[in-house]
Amino acid sequence: MSGNDANTKLLLQNFGDKGETGHDLIMVGDPTIKSFGAEGNSLVNHSAFFDGASYAQAPHHADWDPGTNDFCVQYWIMRVGNQADYAGVVSGLKNGGSGLSFSLGGGADVNKLRLLGGSILSSEPLPDMEWVHVAFERHNDIITLYVNGVAD
């Protein structure tokens, strides 16, 4: 797919890696493709829907461990109702708990974005039934969370 560079490690569209990175996903449960807008280009108007019991899994790879390098992980997410405590979004944890983990919070922080076991937590919960662009960036050892392009 055009537009990728050597730093793209995974580009997901409709349950497959469109970034030509060689990573295969395993779908667990019953995720589906749902329309969320006007009909047309399926890569623009459709998204993966995970029902809380389904998920996508990628075998462990060195690409999921950025070490001390700068990195950026970004995705679009729509929350549908209240989520279970610590509902996973993306996780690349290895045995022993090291690696990257993106989830929603729990307890008093339910529906807030969290990174690395809560070391970064959004100031507000995700809105219900609204698409939100999320980016976590590490630059010069400083991790910043962006929600819809604004540092949180």
Secondary structure, 3 states (H helix, E strand, C coil): CCCCCCCCCCCEECCEECCCCCCCCEEECCCEEEECCCCCCHHHHEEEECCCCCEEECCCCHHHCCCCCCEEEEEEEEECCCCCCCCEEEECCCCCCCCCEEEEECHHHECCEEEHHHCEECCCCCCECCEEEEEEEEECCEEEEEECCEEC
